[in-house]
Amino acid sequence: MYINSRGKLADRLVAYDTALSVLCQHAAASPKDIIHESPCILDLFLQMMHCLCMSGNVEKAIERSYGIFPTTTKSNEPHHLSLSEILNCLTVSDKCVFWVCCVYLVIYRRLPDAVVQKFESEKSLLDIEWPVVSLSEDDKEMAIKLVETAVESIDSFVYSESVKSEVNLRSAQLFALNHIRCMAALDNKECFRDLLDKYVEQYPSCIELVLASALIQKQDINVDSFMGFEEAINRWSIEVPGIQCIWNQYIENAIHNRRIDLAKAITIWWFKSIWQVQVQNLPNGGMEITDDGNSCGSLGLDSKSVSDRFSSDHKQIDMMFGFLNLSLYNFLQNDKTEACIAFDKAKSTASFGGLEQCMKTYVMFLVYDAWSLKEDGSDGAIKRILELYADGSSQALLVPKVLTRKFVDNIKKPRVQHLIGNILSPVSFDCSLLNLILQSWFGSSLLPQTVSDPKHLVDFVEAIMEVVPHNFQLAIAVCKLLTKEYNSDSNSASLWFWACSNLLNAILDAMPIPPEYVWVEAGELLHNSMGIETICDRFYRRALSVYPFSIMLWKCFYKLYMTSGDAKDAVDAAKQRGIELLTKDLGTD
């Protein structure tokens, strides 16, 4: 409220700095509270940087990213917290996110989409994409210098005796993964290979690094070679959770390359060398497990015997992968009933706390995708995934944890907690799992090719949106399709109105609020249509109330009103917010 009530850009930035200063002072005064304060400080800092970027002040954001370096030049900017002051108030895991975002901003002149999508939620480094980029030698040198500073900073904290922990080690592993991806994006191949070898040796129990090494070997040797996965399996310590995940990725790569025969052979190898051996080694000869050999104990991963929560989470993840492997084994043996039973156990295992969302979505997608290789095809896969979203026992996994809602969990009186929960807007489902299924079947369009029949398209989309009404990615995909496939006759006009209404409803009612780039993309789609001026006006006014400093949204708003002669009003309204719309940037004379 304190920040969002500031109507001018300069005031908003001052409010960010003030709020950060207060939070940092509180964290410094109460070190024991840093674990709670740190995610909020990080989120606020990143939102401030994003505000600078979207308002056309990317250079100022980059200047702040370089704030860790001493400067000899005088800045006209008002005093704000230095990066070192903010870093001192972050946990090691949040420091890793902080540094990765600063480096990413310098290289791409924006924050990672995977981070922007997680504003007001805890951040993860696993899903950040690093596309190849071409920089000038000076920019590249500065970016690498910042990377080196980040690596030194993280190393100094991770290996400090006072902060050593498995959580910090895991954060350092994901930081290393992003370091490697960053060097690959900068096309520094020699450094990339050296770093990969160094980090695999340094973190031999990091699944992502081991799998990255296996995939690199596969690319280098032969498209059909899976030697890297076999080497990873042979090297993996049996005492360290993760072997089930490596087997799972080995199987997935075979399926991805349409080598179903190889996938079947791998699952048989896994079943005989891993699963049956573990079952036989159980106390009482495995009498405590179910008839099909499935149980938490069958993996030797009973969480009750593990005192450390983080270690327990890793074992739960490996247990989940084990059941997924069993599900794939049974499926490829044409035993669909047992495959479903094993998957249900995997899903039940995934309900334990602490699992990373991307892991859950990816492996669930894999099983559903594999189930649908035969018989009922894509319709069956989509039906099953919608059942998952509608299943009350699974819904907790599919709702992101929002930082601003944590206070509700701390309310001690159940009736008051329930009342506050009902007053607040419900948090929308994470649609990434569903959209992965759609993408696996239909490609980036998310839609079937049989869209020449409008009724089929409407029925298909409505069935999905009924279960997940805030799937704005699908709504955008529908609008993109219609701009290409349909002309301006009356039937197409009504279809377009339906698609635009779906898009607006999906975005306007979503919680947390969708990222700015989603609103911009939707606005551009709406702008290219005729006859829905009222819808467009409603959309832009809402968009600008949410992102009042987005120069891209103001440009779209300006273009909407050019035809009515009210474009000057849009320029004046933007100016009142502190946004200057220059005619040379608007494509006008």
N, C-alpha and C positions, 0 to 999 in steps of 0.2 A: 504493500500500500504506500509506504513512504517513498519508494522509488517510482512506482508506476503513476503516482499522482503528479509527477513533474511533467508539465506539458511542453517544455522547450528542451532541445537537445543538450544545451550547455548545462541546464539545471539537472537534467537526468544524469549526466556524467558526474556532476558534483555529488549527487545523491548516492551514486554507486560508490564513489570514493569514501564518502562519509560512512556509509553502511559497512564497507569493508574495514575501515579504520576501527569502528566500534567493535566489530566481530573479532578482529585481530587483537585488540586490546583485551577483550574478554578472554580469548584463548590463551594469551600470554599470562594473564593473571591467574587462570585456572587450568594448568597443564593437564589435569586429569579429564577435563572436558573436551580436549582437542579432538578425540575420536568422534565426537558429535558435532563440533564446530567446523571441523575441516571440510566435510562434503559441502556444507553451506557456503563457506568462504570460496572454495574452488568454483562452485556453480555460479556464484555472484560475479567472480572475476571473469569467468568465461562469458557470461551474459553481457558484461560490460564490453569486452573485446568484440563480441558479436554485434553489439549496438554500434560500435565505432565502424565496423566493416560495412554493415547494411546502410549506414548513413553516408557512405562515401568517404569515410575517413580511414581508409585502410592503412595509409602511411603512418598515421598516429598510433594505430594498433600495433603495427610492426615496430615503431619506435619504443613502445612499452615492452614489447617482447625482447628487445635488445637492452632493456633497462638494467639487466644484471651486470652489464659492462660499464665501467667508469667512463664518463663522457667529458670531453674538454670543451664542448660547445655549449653555449647558453641556450636554454629552451624557453620559449614564451609561454609554455603550458603551465597552468597552475600546479601547485604542489600536489602530488598524489603519492600513495604508498609505493615504495620501491618493490621490485620483484622479490628481493631478499627478505623484506619484512613479511610479505605474504607467504613465501616458502617456509619461513620459520613456524608458521601456524598450520601447516599441512602435515598429514600423516605421510608415510613413505609412499603408499599406494596412490594418494592424491598428488604427491609431488611428481610421480611418474606421468600421470595424466596431464598435469600442468606443463611439464617440459615437452611432452609430445605435441601438445596443442600449440605451444609457442613456436616450435620448429615447423610444424605443419603450416601455421599462419604465415611464417616468413617465406616458405617455399611456394604455397598455393594462393596466398593472399586471402585466405578465408579459413575458418575452422572446419574440422572434419565433420561431414554429415552425420556420422555415427555418434559424435559427441553432441552436436546441435539437437539431434533427435532425443537426447537424454537430458536436456535441460530440466531441472527440478527433480532429477532422479540421480542415483549413483551411476558413475561413469565406468565404462570398461574399455580397455585398449584392444580387445581381441578383434573387433569388427572394423577397425579403421582401415580404409583402402588407400593405397599410395600409388596412384597412376603415374606413369612415366611423364616426366616434365623436363622442359628445356629451359635452362637459366643462363644468364650471362655469366662469365667467369667470375666477376666481382660478386654477384648475388650468390653464386654457388659457393664461393669461398666463405662468405659471411654465414651462409646456412650451415656449412660444415663446421665452422668455428662454434656456432651456437650448439650444434649437435655434440661436439666434443665437451663443451662446458656442461651440457645436460648430463652426459655420461659420467663425468667426474663428480658432479653433484650427487647423482643417484648412487654411485659406487660408495661415496663417502658416508651415506646414510645407511645403505643396505648392510654394509659390513661393520657398522658400528656396534659394539657389544651391547650398548644400551637399547638398541632398537631391533636386534636380531629376532626374527620370527619367521614362521612359515608363510604368513600372509605377506610379509615384506619380500620374501624370496620369490613368491609367486608374482608379485608386482614387478620385481626386477626381471623376471623371465619374460613377461609380456612387454616390458620396456625394450629388452634385447630383441624381441621379435620385430617390434616397430623400428628399431635401429637398423636392422637388416633390410626391412622393406623400404626404409627411407633411402638407404644407399643404392638399392636396386632402382628406385624411382629416379635417382639422380644419375643413373646409368654408370655408376662406379662399380663395374663388374669385379675387378680385382679385389677391391675392398669388401664387396658383398660376399664373395666366397671365403675370404679370410675371416670375416666376422662370423659367418655361419659355422665354420669349423671351430672357431674360438668359443662361441656361445654353446654349441653342442657339447663340447668338452667341459665347459664351465657349468652348464646346467643339464647334465645327462638325463635327468628325470623330467625335463620339460617336454610334454607331449608335442606341443606345437612346433618346437624347434626340431625334434627328431623327425616329425612328419614332413616338415619343410625340407630337411636334408634328403629324405627318401624320395620326395617328389622331384627335387633337383636332379638326383641320380637318374630317375626315370626319364626325365626330359633329355639329359645328356647322353644316355646310353642308347635308348630305343623307346619308341612310343609304347611298345608292348612289354617292356621290361619292368618287372616289379621287384628287382633285386634289392632296392633300397628298403622296402618294407620287410623283406625277409631278414636283412641284416639288422634292422631296428629291433625286430622280434628276438633275434638271437642275442643281441647285446643287452636287452632290457633286464634289469634286476627283478627277480621274482618277488622280492620283498617290497618293491615300490609299486603302488597302484598306477595303472596306466596301460598294462599289457592288453587288456580287453579293448581299449580305445584304438590301439595300433592295429589289432586284428580287424576291428570294425572298419577302419579307414582303408585297409588292404582290400577288404571285400567291396567297399563302396567304390574304390577306384576301378575294380574289375567290372562292376555293374555299369559305372559311368562310361567305360570304354566298350560297352555292349558285349563283354566277355562273360556271359552268363555261365558258360561251361566252366570257366576258370573260377568264378565266384562260388559255384557249387563245390568245386574241388577244394577251395580254401576253407569253406565252412566245414567240410568233412574233416579236413586236417585239423582245424581248430577244435572240433567236437571231440576227436579222439585224443589229441595231445594236451588239451587244456581242460575242457569241461569234464570229461569222464574221469580224468586223473584227479581233479579237485573233488569231485563227488566221492570217489573211492577213498580219499584221504580224510573224509569227515569222520568224527567220532561215531561209534555204533554202526560203522559201515554205511553211513548216509541214511539211517533210519528216520532222521528228523526231517528229511526233505520230502517233497511231494512225489507222486508217481513218475512225473516226467523229468525228475532231477532238478526241479526249480526251487530255489529258496534263497533267502539272503545268506544263510549259512553255507550254501553250496559254493560260494565264492570266497569263503573264509573272511567275510567283510562285515561281520556283525558290529554295528555302530556302538553297541553298548559296551564293547570291550575297548573302545578308543576314548581316551580322556580328552584329547585335544580336538576341538570342534573342526578346525581347518583340516586336520588329517582325516577326520571322519567324513568330511564333505568329499575329499578326493576319493575315498574308498567307496562312497555312495555313487559317485560318478562312474567309477570302474564297474561297480555292480550293475548299474544301469546299462552300460555298454555290453556287459556279459549277457544280460537277458535279451538285449537287442540282437546280439550275435546268435543266440539260441533261436530267437524268432526267425531270423534270416535262414538259419540252418533248416528249421522245420519247414519254412515256406518253400525252399529250394528242394526239399524232399517231398513236396506236394502234400504236406500235412498242415493244411491251413488252420485247422482247429487248434493244434498245439502252438502254431505260430502266433495266433491271436492271444492264447493264454500267456505265452512268454512276453508278448508286447504289453499286456495288461500289467504284468509284474514289473516290467521296465518302467512303465508310466507311474506305478505305485512307488517305486524306488525314487523316481525323479521328484516326488512331492516333498522329499526331505529338504530342509533349508540349506541355503548357501550355494546352490548350483547356479552356474552362469547361464543366463537366458539363452545365449547363442548356442550353447551345447545342447540344451534341451530341444530347442527348435530344430536344430540340424539333424539330430539323431532321430527324432520323431518323423521328420520329413523323409529321411532315408527309408525307414521301415514302411511308411505308407506308400512311398514311391515304389518300393520293391514289391509290396503286395499287389500293386496295380499293374505290374508288367504283364499280367494275364487276365483273362476273363473280363471283368466289368470295366477295365480301363480307367480313364480319367474321371468318369462320373462316380465310380466307386470310391476312388481316392478322395474326391472332394466331399462326397457324402460322409465318409469316415472322419475327415478332419472337421467338418461342421458338427458332427456328433461330439467330437472332443471339446469344441468350444461351448457346446450346449450342456456338457456334463459338469454338474456342480463340483465334483471332486477334482476336476482338472482346471477349473476356471481360475483358481488362486495362482496357478503357474503362469497364466496368460495375462495377468494384470500387472503392469509395472509398479514398482514401489516408488511412490512419489515423496520427495523430501519434505514438501510442505504439508504432507498429511501425517507425518510421524507423530505429531503432538496428539493425534487421536488415539494412537496405541498407548500413550502414557496416561490417558484418563482412567482412573481406577474404578469408577462406578460404571458398571456395564450398561445401565439404562441411559446414563448421560452419554457414554461413548456411542451407543446405538443411535441416540437422538442426533448427535453431531454428525455422525456418519450419514444419516438420512438427509440432513440439511445440505451437506456438500454434494456437489455433482459427482456421480460415480466415475471412477477412472475407467477409460476405455480399454478394451482388449488390445494386446499387442498382436497385430495382424501379420507379422512377419512369417510365422509358420504357415498360415493359410496361403500367403502370397508366394512362398517358396514352392508349395505344391502346384499352384497355378503356373508359375514360371517353369517348373520342371516339365510340365506337359505342353504348355502353349507358347513358351518363349517369353521374351520381355513384354509382349503385349498383354499377358495374363489372361487372354481370351481365346476361345476356340476358333478355329478357322471357318467353322460353319456359321458365320454371322451374317450370311446373305439373307437369312430369314430373320426379320426383326423380332418376331415373336419368340424365336429360340433365344435370341440375345437377351430380351427382356426377362424371360423366364429364368435363364441362367443367372443373370446378375441379381434379380430380385431374391432368388433362393439364398444367395450368399449374403446380400445386404440385410436380409431379415434377421440373420443370426449375428452378423457383425456390421451394424449400421454405420460405423465410423471408419470403414475401410476406404479412406480417401484415395489410396493408391489405385485401387480397382476403379473407383469412380473417375479418376483422371484418365486411366487407360481407356475407359469406355468413350469419354469425350474425344480423346485422340483418335480413336478408331472411327468415330462418326464424322470427324472433320475430313477424313480421307475417303470413306466408303459411300456416303450418302449425299444426294443433291438437295435442292431447295424446294422440293414439292411439299404438299401439305402433310403427307405421312411422315416425311423426314423431319419436318418442322416440329411435329408433336413428339417424335422420338428424341429430337435434340433437346426440347424443353424438359422431357423426362430425365435425360442424362444430366442436364445442368442442375435440375432440382436435386437429384441424388448427390451431385458433387457438393452443392452448397450445404445440404443437410449433414453430409459426412464431415465436412471441415468445421462448420460453425458449432456443432455440438460435441466435437471431440475434446477429451480431457486426458492428459495435458494438451494445451493448445498446440496445433501442428507448427512445425518450423516455418520461418518466413519464406523460404524458397518454395514451399508447397503452395502458399497463398499466391506467390508470384506466378508460378506455373499455371495454377487454376485461373488466375486473372487473365493471363494471355490467351487461354482457351476460350474464356467467356467473351473476351474482346473481339475475337474473330467471328462472332455470330451476329445475326440480325434478329430483331424482334424480341429480345430479352433484356432490353435496356433497364427495366425495373429491377430485374434480378442482379444485373451487373452493378447497379447503383447500391443496392443493399449489400452486396458482397464487398465492394470497395470501402464503403463506410465502416463496415465491421472490421475489415482487414486493417484499416488505418487507425482504428481504435485500439487494436491489438499491437500493431507494429507502426506507431506514428512516425518513426524516423527511418522507415525503409524508403530509400530513394527510388528503388525499382517499383514499389507499389505506387508511389506518388507519380511516377512517369506514366504508369498504366492508367491511373485515375485522370491524369491530364489528357491523355489521348482519347479517353472515353468522352470527355466533355468538349473536345475540339469541334465536333460536328454541331453541337448545340450552341456554340458561341460563348460558353461559360468557362473556357479553358483558363482565362485569367484568374477566375475565382480559385481554381485549383492551385495556381502558382502562388497566389496570396495566402491560401490556407497552409501550403507547405512552408512558406516563409515564416509564418507565425510559429511553426514548430522548430524553426532553425534550419530548415532544409532549403537550399537554393536550387531551383530548377532552371538551369541554363538552356536557352533555346538551341544552342549547338548540340546539347546532349539529348534533345527531344526530337530531333529529326525534322525540325521546322526551320523556315527561313528567318 
